[in-house]
Amino acid sequence: MLLAAGIFASCSKTPVTPDTSKDPVGPQGETPTVSISADASFSDALKANVTLTLSAAASTDVKVKLAKADIQSGKKEVPADFSKNVTIKAGETSATVEVTADALGLESGDFQAAIKIDSAEGAKVADNATVYINLSFAFKPEVNLYADGQFKSDKTAVLKLVLAKATTADVTIKLETDAASTATVSYEATVTIPAGETEKDVVVTVTIPDGLEAGVYPAIIKIAEANNATVGSASSATINLSYPFQVPITIDGAFDDWNDPSIVTWTLPEKAIFTQLKCMKLAADPKCVYMYLETYEVNNVEGDLTPFDIYINADGNNATGCIIASIDNNNGDPYVNIQQWVNPGIEYYLEGLLNKNVTLEDESVVPGFADLTELQWYLRYNGADGASFWSGFENLNDAFKAHPEKIFAQGVIEGTVGKVEIVFSREAFNIKGTKAAFGVKLMDGFNGWTALGLAPQAEQPNAPTYTAAEELLYIYLPPYAN
C-alpha cells in the first residue's frame, strides 16, 4: 500500500506535459477548416483559379487532395487539368491552384468543370466543398495562309485564308506585310470568313515603281491576329515579283501571246549595224523558256536557208562559261575580233538554219520556217570559265536529236518579215536558277559568214565604227519544276 500510494503521489505532483508542436491547430487550439472557392468562368485563355482557404492558420502544413466532381444537372463536362495535391504552408491561410480547360475537339456550346476537396490532412473539410467553373466555348478552328507563288502580269496574286473547320461564329483575320518584303503591295488588311464557311480569297496588287531594275522582289504577308480562330503553322506566305513579268507561251505559229507588254523585249535601235534581226523577246514558266524572233528580209541571201546561232547563258552568271571574241567570222570584215557581248558567260551554243519552205514527205512545199529540232549542232561548253569561245565544247547532237521535245519552234514568213517562236526545255539546257540570258546572230553563209542580224546589240552613234558592246538579253525566271 505504501508503495502504491507513493507512486500515486509521484504522478499527481509531476504531470506529463503533452507535445503540441506538431498539432495543426489554430491559436485557440481548434483544428482549422478548409473551404474551396473558384472563378465563376474560364477566361478566354481557358484558365481559371481555384482557392483553398483555412479558417485559421495552422502551425504545420495542411495537405489537401482535390478531385473531379460531378457537374450540375443539364451541363456538359469540359475536361480540366489541375494539381490534385495542394499544400497550404504552415502559418498561411490559403493556396491557389490554376485550372486549365481542355477544349480540344469540343464543339461550340456551354460547358462546366466541377472540382471538390476529396480529403485534407491537418484540417477539417467544410460542408459543400465543391466548386463549379463554367465555360461558354466558341470553337476556334485553325486558320492557315496560302498564296500564289508569283504575281501575274496584271500585277495581281491571290492569298487564300483557309479554316480547318467551319465554326458558328465569324472569323476575323488581320494581315500585315513583313518588314523583310522588298515588293510594295496593297490588299484588304482585315478579312472576315463568315460563320459556316472555310475559305476566303484576298487579291494582292503589287506596285511597280518607275525605273525598277530587273530582279526578284518578295512580298511576305503574314497573319497578325485572328479572332475566333487559332493561327496555324502556315502563318505567312511569300509572293515573288519576278520583274519583268513572266508569261507562258504556246508554240503554235500564232504570235498574239507575245503581245503582253510585260514580256522581256529587245528591239533594234535606230542606229544599228546589223539590221536583219528586228526584235527578240523572252518569256518563261517553271518548265520552259520561250524565245520570239522577228527578222527582216530573211532568206534573201542564200535561197531558202539563213544560218543562225543561238547563245545561252544558262545560269545567268557572267563569270561561268566562255566569252565570244568577235562579231564576225569574216576575216575581211572591219568588225572582226570586236567583242559583241560583254562577258556573256556562254554555256550552250546552237547552230542551225531558218528554212523558208518546208518540204513534206509527199514533196509538197509548205511556206514558213521549219521547226528547229533539225538544228545542225547542239554544243555545251566544258572549257575553262572566262576562256575563248572555241576553247572547248561537247557535242550534244545525239542526245538532242533523239529527244526533239528538248527544243521546238514554229514560224511564218509574212512578206519580207519572218517570225519564229522557240521553246527551250529548262531541264535539257540546265536553266534551273533564277535568271538566264540569250543572244542570237543571223549570218550570210555564202559571204564569209558575215553577220546580218544581232540580238541584242547596242546603238552605235558612230556607225559604221563598232564601239559600244551590249549584254545578252536577260530574263528572270519562276522557280524551276521538272
C-alpha positions in Angstrom: 0.0 0.0 0.0 2.7 2.4 0.8 4.4 1.6 -2.5 1.2 2.2 -4.4 0.5 5.4 -2.6 4.0 6.6 -3.3 3.6 6.0 -6.9 0.2 7.7 -7.0 1.6 10.7 -5.2 4.5 11.0 -7.6 2.2 11.0 -10.6 0.0 13.7 -9.2 2.8 16.1 -8.3 4.7 15.9 -11.7 2.2 15.6 -14.6 3.5 14.9 -18.1 3.0 18.0 -20.5 1.9 16.8 -24.0 4.0 17.9 -27.0 1.7 20.1 -29.2 4.4 21.4 -31.5 3.1 19.3 -34.4 -0.6 19.6 -33.7 -2.2 21.6 -36.6 -4.4 23.8 -34.6 -5.3 27.4 -34.6 -4.4 30.0 -32.0 -7.4 28.9 -29.9 -6.4 25.3 -30.0 -9.1 24.3 -32.6 -8.5 22.3 -35.8 -9.0 24.8 -38.8 -11.5 24.1 -41.5 -10.5 24.2 -45.2 -13.0 25.5 -47.8 -12.9 25.9 -51.5 -13.8 28.7 -53.9 -13.2 29.4 -57.7 -13.6 31.8 -60.5 -17.1 31.5 -61.9 -15.9 31.0 -65.5 -12.8 30.1 -67.5 -11.1 33.0 -69.2 -10.6 33.4 -73.0 -7.3 31.6 -72.5 -9.2 28.7 -70.9 -7.7 29.4 -67.5 -9.4 29.7 -64.0 -8.2 29.8 -60.4 -9.3 27.6 -57.5 -8.6 28.9 -54.0 -8.3 26.8 -50.8 -8.8 28.8 -47.6 -8.3 27.9 -43.9 -10.5 29.3 -41.2 -7.2 29.9 -39.3 -3.5 29.5 -39.9 -2.1 26.2 -38.8 1.2 25.5 -37.1 2.1 22.9 -39.7 1.5 22.4 -43.4 -2.0 21.4 -44.4 -2.2 18.9 -47.2 -5.3 19.0 -49.3 -6.3 16.5 -52.0 -8.5 17.7 -54.9 -10.6 15.5 -57.2 -13.0 15.8 -60.1 -16.7 16.1 -59.0 -20.0 15.6 -60.8 -21.1 18.6 -62.9 -24.5 20.1 -62.3 -27.6 18.7 -63.9 -28.1 19.8 -67.5 -24.5 20.8 -68.1 -21.9 19.3 -70.4 -18.5 18.5 -68.9 -15.2 20.0 -70.1 -12.1 18.1 -69.2 -9.9 20.1 -66.8 -6.2 19.9 -65.8 -5.2 20.9 -62.2 -2.9 19.9 -59.4 -4.5 17.2 -57.3 -2.3 17.6 -54.3 -2.1 21.1 -52.8 -0.2 22.3 -49.7 -1.2 25.3 -47.6 2.0 26.2 -45.8 2.3 26.5 -42.1 1.3 30.0 -40.9 -0.6 30.7 -44.2 -4.3 30.6 -44.7 -4.7 30.0 -48.4 -3.3 28.5 -51.6 -4.3 29.0 -55.2 -4.4 26.4 -58.0 -4.6 27.1 -61.7 -7.1 25.1 -63.7 -6.9 24.7 -67.5 -9.9 23.6 -69.6 -9.0 21.1 -72.3 -11.2 22.2 -75.2 -9.5 20.0 -77.8 -12.2 18.5 -80.0 -15.1 20.4 -78.4 -17.8 21.9 -80.5 -19.2 25.3 -79.6 -21.5 25.3 -76.5 -21.8 25.8 -72.7 -19.6 23.6 -70.6 -18.7 23.1 -66.9 -15.8 21.7 -64.8 -16.5 20.5 -61.2 -13.8 20.2 -58.5 -14.1 19.1 -54.9 -11.9 18.7 -51.8 -11.5 14.9 -51.5 -9.6 15.0 -48.2 -7.4 17.1 -46.0 -4.6 16.3 -43.7 -4.4 18.7 -40.7 -7.7 20.4 -41.3 -11.4 19.6 -41.4 -13.2 19.8 -44.7 -16.0 22.4 -44.9 -19.5 21.4 -46.0 -20.3 21.7 -49.7 -16.6 21.7 -50.6 -17.3 21.6 -54.4 -16.9 24.4 -56.9 -18.2 24.7 -60.5 -16.4 26.6 -63.2 -18.4 27.4 -66.4 -17.1 27.7 -69.9 -19.0 29.3 -72.7 -17.0 27.9 -75.6 -16.9 29.0 -79.2 -14.9 26.5 -81.3 -11.8 28.2 -82.7 -10.6 26.3 -85.8 -7.0 26.7 -87.1 -6.5 29.2 -89.9 -3.7 29.0 -92.4 -2.5 31.3 -95.1 -1.5 30.2 -98.7 -0.7 32.3 -101.8 0.2 32.2 -105.4 4.0 31.9 -105.9 4.2 34.7 -108.4 2.5 37.9 -109.3 0.8 37.7 -112.7 1.4 40.2 -115.5 -1.8 42.1 -114.4 0.2 42.8 -111.2 -2.1 40.7 -109.0 -1.8 37.5 -107.0 -4.2 35.7 -104.7 -3.9 35.0 -101.0 -6.1 32.2 -99.6 -7.1 32.0 -96.0 -8.3 28.5 -95.0 -10.0 27.3 -91.9 -9.5 23.7 -90.8 -13.2 23.5 -90.0 -16.3 25.8 -90.2 -17.4 27.4 -87.0 -20.6 29.0 -85.7 -19.0 32.4 -85.4 -17.5 34.8 -88.0 -13.7 34.6 -88.1 -11.8 37.8 -88.5 -8.2 37.8 -89.6 -5.8 40.8 -89.7 -3.0 40.7 -92.2 0.2 42.6 -92.4 3.3 42.9 -94.6 6.6 41.6 -93.1 9.4 44.1 -92.9 11.6 41.8 -94.9 9.5 42.4 -98.0 11.0 44.3 -100.9 7.9 44.4 -103.1 5.3 47.1 -102.4 1.8 45.6 -102.2 -1.7 46.5 -101.2 -4.6 44.3 -100.1 -7.5 44.1 -97.7 -5.9 44.1 -94.3 -8.9 42.9 -92.3 -10.7 39.8 -93.7 -13.8 38.1 -92.4 -14.6 34.4 -93.1 -18.4 34.2 -92.4 -19.7 31.6 -90.0 -20.2 28.3 -91.7 -17.6 29.0 -94.4 -14.0 27.8 -94.5 -12.1 29.9 -97.1 -11.6 33.5 -98.2 -9.5 34.8 -101.2 -7.7 38.1 -100.9 -6.4 39.8 -104.0 -2.9 41.3 -103.6 -1.8 44.1 -106.0 1.9 44.9 -106.5 3.1 48.4 -107.3 5.9 48.7 -109.9 7.9 51.9 -109.3 9.4 53.8 -112.2 12.9 52.6 -113.0 12.6 49.2 -111.2 15.6 47.1 -112.1 15.1 43.5 -113.3 15.1 41.1 -110.4 13.0 39.1 -108.0 11.3 41.0 -105.2 9.4 39.1 -102.5 6.2 40.3 -100.8 5.9 38.5 -97.4 2.4 38.7 -95.9 1.5 37.2 -92.5 -1.4 36.7 -90.2 -1.0 39.4 -87.4 -4.2 38.5 -85.5 -7.1 36.0 -85.6 -10.4 36.4 -83.8 -12.4 33.2 -83.2 -9.6 31.1 -84.7 -6.1 30.0 -83.9 -3.2 30.7 -86.2 -1.8 27.5 -87.8 1.7 26.6 -88.9 1.2 28.3 -92.3 1.0 31.8 -90.9 2.8 33.6 -93.7 3.1 33.4 -97.4 5.6 34.8 -99.9 4.6 36.1 -103.4 7.5 36.9 -105.7 7.5 39.7 -108.1 9.7 38.4 -110.9 10.3 41.5 -112.9 9.9 41.8 -115.8 6.8 39.6 -115.6 6.9 36.1 -116.9 4.2 35.0 -119.4 3.7 31.4 -120.6 3.7 30.9 -124.3 2.1 28.3 -126.7 4.3 27.3 -129.6 1.7 27.1 -132.3 2.8 29.5 -135.1 0.4 32.2 -133.8 2.0 35.1 -132.0 -0.7 37.0 -130.2 0.5 35.7 -126.9 3.8 37.6 -127.4 1.9 41.0 -127.3 1.9 41.2 -123.5 3.8 44.4 -122.7 5.5 42.8 -119.6 7.4 40.3 -121.7 11.2 40.9 -121.8 11.7 42.6 -125.1 14.7 43.9 -127.1 14.1 45.9 -130.3 16.6 47.0 -132.9 17.9 50.5 -132.0 17.7 53.3 -134.6 21.5 53.4 -135.1 22.5 49.8 -135.5 24.9 48.0 -137.8 23.4 44.5 -138.1 19.8 45.2 -139.1 18.1 41.9 -140.1 17.0 40.9 -136.6 14.4 43.4 -135.6 13.1 42.1 -132.4 13.8 39.5 -129.7 11.5 38.5 -126.8 11.8 36.1 -123.9 9.2 34.5 -121.6 9.3 31.6 -119.2 7.3 29.2 -117.0 8.6 26.6 -114.4 9.5 24.1 -117.2 10.5 26.1 -120.3 12.0 29.3 -121.6 10.5 30.8 -124.8 12.1 33.0 -127.4 10.5 35.1 -130.2 12.5 36.4 -133.1 11.4 38.8 -135.8 13.6 39.2 -138.9 13.6 41.4 -141.9 14.4 40.3 -145.4 15.2 36.9 -144.1 16.2 34.2 -146.6 17.1 36.6 -149.3 20.8 35.8 -149.0 21.1 32.1 -149.9 17.8 30.9 -151.2 15.6 29.2 -148.7 18.1 29.0 -145.9 19.6 31.5 -143.5 22.2 30.3 -141.0 21.8 31.5 -137.4 23.4 30.9 -134.0 21.8 30.9 -130.5 24.0 31.6 -127.4 22.7 30.6 -124.0 24.0 31.8 -120.6 22.1 29.0 -118.7 22.9 30.0 -115.2 22.7 33.8 -115.6 26.3 34.1 -114.3 28.8 36.0 -116.5 31.7 34.5 -114.6 30.9 31.0 -115.7 31.1 29.7 -119.3 33.0 31.2 -122.2 33.3 34.6 -123.9 32.8 35.4 -127.6 35.7 37.3 -129.1 34.2 38.7 -132.3 31.0 39.6 -134.1 32.0 38.1 -137.4 33.8 35.1 -138.8 34.6 37.1 -142.0 38.3 37.9 -141.9 37.8 40.8 -144.2 35.1 42.4 -142.1 36.2 45.6 -140.3 34.5 44.5 -137.1 36.3 41.2 -136.7 37.7 40.5 -133.2 35.4 43.1 -131.6 33.6 41.6 -128.7 29.9 41.5 -129.4 28.6 40.9 -125.9 30.0 41.9 -122.5 31.3 38.8 -120.7 28.3 36.7 -121.8 29.3 33.5 -119.9 28.0 31.1 -122.6 27.2 27.6 -121.6 25.3 26.4 -124.7 25.9 27.2 -128.4 23.4 26.1 -131.1 23.9 26.3 -134.9 21.1 25.9 -137.4 19.1 27.2 -140.4 15.9 29.2 -140.8 14.1 27.4 -143.6 11.8 29.5 -145.7 10.0 26.5 -147.1 9.3 23.1 -145.5 9.2 20.1 -147.9 6.8 17.3 -146.7 7.1 13.6 -147.3 4.9 13.9 -150.4 7.3 16.5 -151.7 4.7 19.3 -151.3 6.1 22.6 -150.0 4.7 24.4 -147.1 5.8 28.1 -146.7 7.2 29.0 -143.3 10.1 28.2 -141.0 10.9 24.6 -140.2 11.0 23.5 -136.6 14.4 23.8 -135.0 14.7 20.2 -134.0 16.7 19.9 -137.1 19.4 22.2 -135.9 22.8 21.2 -137.2 24.7 21.5 -133.9 24.0 21.4 -130.2 27.1 22.2 -128.2 27.7 22.6 -124.5 30.8 24.4 -123.3 33.1 22.5 -121.0 36.3 24.6 -121.1 37.7 26.9 -118.5 35.4 29.7 -117.3 36.1 33.1 -119.0 38.1 31.5 -121.8 37.7 31.9 -125.5 34.6 30.7 -127.2 36.5 28.0 -129.1 38.4 26.6 -126.1 36.2 23.6 -125.6 32.7 22.3 -126.5 30.9 19.0 -126.0 28.8 17.8 -128.9 25.2 17.0 -127.7 23.7 16.2 -131.1 22.8 12.6 -130.5 21.1 13.4 -127.2 19.1 16.3 -128.6 18.1 14.8 -131.9 16.9 11.6 -130.1 14.6 13.8 -127.9 13.1 16.6 -130.1 10.9 17.8 -127.2 14.0 19.5 -125.8 13.7 22.3 -128.3 10.9 23.1 -130.8 9.9 26.0 -132.9 7.4 27.3 -135.4 7.4 30.3 -137.7 6.0 32.1 -140.7 7.1 34.4 -143.5 4.8 37.4 -143.9 6.1 39.3 -146.9 9.6 40.3 -146.0 9.2 39.7 -142.3 9.9 36.4 -140.7 8.5 35.4 -137.3 9.7 32.4 -135.3 9.0 31.2 -131.7 11.1 28.7 -129.9 10.7 26.7 -126.7 13.8 25.6 -124.7 13.4 22.8 -122.1 14.9 24.2 -118.8 15.8 20.6 -117.9 17.6 20.0 -121.2 19.6 23.2 -121.0 20.1 23.2 -117.3 18.3 26.5 -116.9 17.3 25.9 -113.3 18.2 29.1 -111.5 16.6 32.5 -111.1 17.8 34.0 -114.4 19.3 33.2 -117.8 20.4 35.1 -120.8 20.2 34.7 -124.6 21.7 36.1 -127.8 21.1 35.3 -131.5 23.0 36.0 -134.7 21.9 35.7 -138.3 24.7 35.2 -141.0 25.4 35.2 -144.7 26.8 31.8 -145.1 27.9 32.4 -148.7 29.8 35.5 -148.0 32.3 34.7 -145.2 29.6 34.2 -142.6 29.2 37.9 -142.3 26.8 39.0 -139.6 23.4 40.2 -140.9 21.4 40.4 -137.7 22.4 40.5 -134.0 20.1 40.5 -131.0 20.7 42.2 -128.7 23.0 44.9 -129.9 23.8 48.4 -128.7 23.1 51.5 -130.6 26.1 52.8 -132.5 26.1 56.6 -132.6 29.3 56.5 -134.7 28.4 53.7 -137.1 29.9 52.0 -139.0 32.6 52.1 -136.4 31.6 49.5 -133.9 32.5 50.7 -130.4 29.6 50.0 -128.0 29.1 46.5 -126.6 25.8 45.1 -125.2 24.9 42.4 -122.6 22.9 39.4 -123.6 19.1 39.7 -123.1 18.4 38.6 -119.5 15.2 37.0 -118.2 14.3 36.4 -114.5 12.7 33.0 -114.1 10.0 31.5 -111.9 11.1 28.6 -109.7 12.1 25.6 -111.8 9.9 22.5 -111.8 10.9 19.3 -113.5 
